[in-house]
Amino acid sequence: MMNILIPTDFSENARNTIRYALDYFADIPVNFYILHISLKESGHKNEDADGFFELLENKKLVQTAMGMLQEEIKTCKLLANNPKHFFYPLYENMLLVEAIRKHIDEKEINYILMGTRGAMKINRSEIGSNSSEVITKVKCPILVIPEKARFNKIKNIAFLTDYNYIYRNKVTNSLSQLLHLQGAALRVLHIRSQNNGLSVAQTDNKGFLHYFFRETKHSFHFLENKNIETGIQDFVETWEIDMIAIVAKNLNFIQRLLFKPVINSIKYQSEVPFLILHE
């Protein structure tokens, strides 16, 4: 049984993330934990009228959020086509990263799925900005689902790498699992800034990938001497890439790829899911 955590802000983008998750994991048993965070402090009962009304307002906010969360669970059950998909509401009044870390440990979470560009209906914060914080601070595989992403059969997953570090089992196993679920091919894209050949260490790391994925359809490619975003967009279009995977080593690079404002020629940021892998 796989355990999936999905933070929700009740936006359309968050619902799109849930729909994407239901489709991607359609053929296996899954516990889906739908998490909503309220950053409103519950406060303590005071003797004055202001304190009383503040406490009353906070109570109403919690009741509203819980009601919306229950409605979200009902919607999930209606959308699910697998009788072995189970849904559990989670409500926390704490910081998002703290809440996610808590439930990763308690629920033995395998993957987190987060949308981008969603706006909260209750406290009006943006889950898109929260996605960046979770990526940098939570050591769990994270699927980032852009606002325009729609699930289709996953044929190719691109893995961005510079071959500069050894890949641990946690990284390769998570990637292999998602490839296997869809019967997808792996397209390893080497991003390099100069026309240099691979070092001995880089060659060894590339060889390890070739060996580890020997029973999975895969190929190796490289990108150099051009704007990275444009190069990735060309690769996505040429190889019909349905998902992009990257190890969370260079966090600045990840934020550049995912959260830099989109220009007209760059579509992958708003259409192609990103898989962030942690060691």
C-alpha positions as CSV (number, residue, x, y, z in Angstrom):
1,M,0.0,0.0,0.0
2,M,1.4,3.3,-1.1
3,N,0.9,6.5,1.0
4,I,0.5,9.8,-0.7
5,L,0.3,13.2,0.9
6,I,-1.4,16.1,-0.9
7,P,-1.6,19.6,0.7
8,T,-4.7,21.4,-0.5
9,D,-5.8,25.0,-0.4
10,F,-9.2,24.3,-2.0
11,S,-8.1,26.0,-5.2
12,E,-8.8,24.6,-8.7
13,N,-5.1,24.0,-9.1
14,A,-5.0,21.9,-5.9
15,R,-8.0,19.9,-7.2
16,N,-6.1,19.4,-10.4
17,T,-3.2,17.9,-8.4
18,I,-5.6,15.5,-6.8
19,R,-7.1,14.4,-10.1
20,Y,-3.5,13.9,-11.5
21,A,-2.6,11.8,-8.5
22,L,-5.7,9.6,-8.9
23,D,-4.8,9.0,-12.5
24,Y,-1.1,8.4,-12.1
25,F,-1.6,5.9,-9.3
26,A,-4.9,4.5,-10.7
27,D,-3.8,0.9,-10.8
28,I,-2.4,0.4,-7.3
29,P,-3.7,0.6,-3.7
30,V,-3.1,4.0,-2.2
31,N,-3.8,5.8,1.0
32,F,-4.3,9.5,0.1
33,Y,-3.9,12.0,2.9
34,I,-5.4,15.3,2.0
35,L,-3.8,18.0,4.2
36,H,-5.1,21.5,4.8
37,I,-3.0,24.0,6.8
38,S,-4.4,27.0,8.8
39,L,-1.8,29.6,9.8
40,K,-4.4,31.4,12.0
41,E,-3.4,31.2,15.6
42,S,-6.1,29.6,17.8
43,G,-5.4,32.0,20.6
44,H,-6.5,31.7,24.3
45,K,-9.7,32.8,25.9
46,N,-9.4,36.4,27.2
47,E,-11.6,38.2,29.7
48,D,-12.2,41.2,27.3
49,A,-14.8,41.2,24.5
50,D,-12.1,41.5,21.8
51,G,-10.5,38.3,23.0
52,F,-13.9,36.5,23.0
53,F,-14.9,37.6,19.5
54,E,-11.4,36.7,18.2
55,L,-11.7,33.2,19.6
56,L,-15.2,32.9,18.1
57,E,-13.9,34.0,14.7
58,N,-11.0,31.5,14.9
59,K,-13.5,28.8,15.7
60,K,-15.6,29.7,12.7
61,L,-12.6,29.6,10.5
62,V,-11.6,26.1,11.7
63,Q,-15.2,24.9,11.2
64,T,-15.2,26.3,7.7
65,A,-11.9,24.7,6.8
66,M,-12.9,21.4,8.3
67,G,-16.2,21.5,6.3
68,M,-14.4,22.3,3.1
69,L,-11.9,19.5,3.8
70,Q,-14.7,17.0,4.3
71,E,-16.3,18.1,1.0
72,E,-12.9,17.6,-0.7
73,I,-12.8,14.1,0.6
74,K,-16.3,13.4,-0.8
75,T,-15.2,14.7,-4.2
76,C,-12.1,12.5,-4.1
77,K,-14.2,9.4,-3.5
78,L,-16.5,10.3,-6.4
79,L,-13.5,10.8,-8.8
80,A,-11.7,7.6,-7.7
81,N,-12.1,4.6,-9.9
82,N,-10.1,2.2,-7.8
83,P,-11.9,0.7,-4.8
84,K,-8.5,0.4,-3.1
85,H,-8.0,4.2,-3.1
86,F,-8.7,5.5,0.4
87,F,-8.9,9.1,1.5
88,Y,-8.1,10.7,4.9
89,P,-8.5,14.4,5.8
90,L,-5.8,16.1,7.8
91,Y,-6.1,19.5,9.4
92,E,-3.3,21.3,11.1
93,N,-2.8,24.7,12.6
94,M,1.0,25.0,12.2
95,L,3.5,25.9,9.5
96,L,3.2,23.9,6.3
97,V,6.8,22.4,6.5
98,E,6.3,21.4,10.1
99,A,2.9,19.7,9.3
100,I,4.3,17.8,6.3
101,R,7.3,16.6,8.3
102,K,5.0,15.4,11.0
103,H,2.8,13.4,8.7
104,I,5.7,12.0,6.6
105,D,6.9,10.3,9.8
106,E,3.5,9.3,11.2
107,K,2.0,8.1,7.9
108,E,5.2,6.7,6.3
109,I,4.6,8.9,3.2
110,N,6.1,7.7,-0.1
111,Y,5.4,10.8,-2.2
112,I,4.1,14.4,-1.7
113,L,2.1,15.9,-4.5
114,M,1.8,19.7,-4.6
115,G,0.2,22.1,-7.1
116,T,1.5,25.5,-8.1
117,R,-0.2,28.9,-8.6
118,G,-3.1,28.1,-6.3
119,A,-4.7,30.8,-4.1
120,M,-6.2,30.0,-0.7
121,K,-9.9,30.7,-0.3
122,I,-9.5,31.1,3.5
123,N,-6.3,32.8,4.2
124,R,-5.4,33.8,0.7
125,S,-1.7,32.7,0.8
126,E,-0.3,31.0,-2.3
127,I,0.5,27.3,-2.3
128,G,2.9,28.0,-5.2
129,S,5.3,29.8,-3.0
130,N,4.8,27.1,-0.4
131,S,5.9,24.5,-2.9
132,S,9.3,26.1,-3.1
133,E,9.7,26.0,0.6
134,V,8.7,22.3,0.9
135,I,11.1,21.4,-1.9
136,T,14.0,22.9,-0.1
137,K,13.2,21.8,3.4
138,V,11.4,18.4,3.2
139,K,13.4,15.2,2.4
140,C,10.7,13.2,0.6
141,P,10.1,12.7,-3.1
142,I,7.9,15.5,-4.3
143,L,5.8,15.7,-7.5
144,V,5.1,19.3,-8.4
145,I,2.0,19.5,-10.6
146,P,1.8,22.8,-12.6
147,E,-1.5,24.6,-13.1
148,K,-2.0,23.4,-16.7
149,A,-0.8,19.9,-16.3
150,R,-3.3,17.2,-17.4
151,F,-2.6,13.5,-16.9
152,N,-2.0,11.5,-20.1
153,K,-0.2,8.3,-20.5
154,I,3.3,8.8,-19.3
155,K,5.6,7.7,-22.1
156,N,8.9,9.4,-21.3
157,I,10.4,10.8,-18.1
158,A,13.5,13.1,-18.4
159,F,16.1,12.9,-15.7
160,L,18.3,16.0,-15.6
161,T,21.8,15.5,-14.3
162,D,25.4,16.6,-14.6
163,Y,26.8,13.2,-13.4
164,N,28.7,15.0,-10.7
165,Y,27.6,12.8,-7.7
166,I,26.8,9.2,-6.9
167,Y,23.2,8.3,-7.0
168,R,21.9,6.7,-3.9
169,N,19.3,3.9,-3.8
170,K,16.7,6.3,-2.4
171,V,16.9,8.4,-5.6
172,T,17.1,5.6,-8.2
173,N,14.4,3.4,-6.4
174,S,11.9,6.3,-6.3
175,L,12.5,7.1,-10.0
176,S,12.3,3.5,-11.0
177,Q,9.0,3.0,-9.1
178,L,7.3,5.9,-11.0
179,L,8.8,4.7,-14.3
180,H,7.4,1.2,-13.7
181,L,3.9,2.4,-12.7
182,Q,3.5,3.9,-16.2
183,G,5.8,1.6,-18.2
184,A,7.6,4.8,-19.2
185,A,11.1,5.2,-20.8
186,L,13.9,7.1,-19.1
187,R,15.6,9.9,-21.0
188,V,18.7,11.0,-19.2
189,L,19.6,14.6,-20.1
190,H,23.2,15.7,-19.2
191,I,23.3,19.5,-18.7
192,R,26.8,20.9,-19.2
193,S,28.1,24.4,-19.6
194,Q,31.2,23.7,-21.6
195,N,32.3,21.4,-24.4
196,N,34.3,19.2,-22.0
197,G,34.1,15.5,-22.0
198,L,33.1,13.5,-18.9
199,S,35.6,13.1,-16.1
200,V,36.3,9.6,-14.8
201,A,33.9,10.1,-11.9
202,Q,31.2,11.4,-14.2
203,T,31.7,8.4,-16.5
204,D,31.3,6.0,-13.6
205,N,28.1,7.7,-12.4
206,K,26.7,7.5,-15.9
207,G,27.7,3.9,-16.1
208,F,25.8,3.2,-12.8
209,L,22.6,4.7,-14.3
210,H,23.0,2.6,-17.4
211,Y,23.4,-0.5,-15.2
212,F,20.7,0.3,-12.7
213,F,18.1,0.9,-15.4
214,R,19.3,-1.9,-17.7
215,E,15.8,-3.5,-17.7
216,T,14.1,-0.2,-18.4
217,K,14.0,1.5,-21.8
218,H,16.4,4.4,-21.5
219,S,18.7,6.6,-23.5
220,F,21.4,9.3,-22.9
221,H,21.4,12.9,-24.2
222,F,23.3,16.1,-23.6
223,L,22.5,19.8,-23.6
224,E,25.1,22.5,-23.9
225,N,25.9,26.0,-25.2
226,K,22.4,27.4,-25.1
227,N,19.8,28.9,-22.7
228,I,19.0,26.1,-20.3
229,E,15.2,26.8,-20.3
230,T,15.0,26.9,-24.0
231,G,17.1,23.8,-24.3
232,I,14.9,21.8,-21.9
233,Q,11.8,23.1,-23.8
234,D,13.2,21.8,-27.1
235,F,14.1,18.5,-25.5
236,V,10.6,18.2,-24.0
237,E,9.0,18.7,-27.4
238,T,11.4,16.5,-29.3
239,W,11.2,13.5,-27.0
240,E,7.6,14.0,-25.9
241,I,8.6,14.3,-22.3
242,D,5.7,13.9,-19.8
243,M,7.6,14.4,-16.6
244,I,11.0,15.9,-15.6
245,A,13.0,14.4,-12.7
246,I,15.9,16.1,-10.9
247,V,17.8,15.4,-7.7
248,A,17.4,18.2,-5.0
249,K,21.2,18.9,-4.9
250,N,21.2,22.3,-6.6
251,L,18.2,24.0,-5.1
252,N,18.9,27.3,-6.9
253,F,18.8,25.5,-10.2
254,I,15.5,23.8,-9.3
255,Q,13.9,27.1,-8.4
256,R,15.1,28.6,-11.6
257,L,13.6,25.8,-13.6
258,L,10.3,25.6,-11.7
259,F,9.5,29.1,-10.4
260,K,11.2,31.6,-12.8
261,P,8.5,33.6,-14.6
262,V,7.3,31.8,-17.7
263,I,8.0,33.3,-21.1
264,N,6.0,32.6,-24.2
265,S,8.4,30.0,-25.6
266,I,8.8,28.1,-22.3
267,K,5.7,25.9,-21.7
268,Y,7.1,23.1,-19.5
269,Q,6.9,25.2,-16.4
270,S,3.1,25.4,-16.6
271,E,2.4,22.0,-18.3
272,V,5.0,19.3,-17.3
273,P,5.1,17.8,-13.8
274,F,8.5,17.9,-11.9
275,L,9.7,15.0,-9.7
276,I,12.1,16.3,-7.0
277,L,14.2,13.5,-5.6
278,H,16.0,13.7,-2.3
279,E,18.9,11.5,-1.1
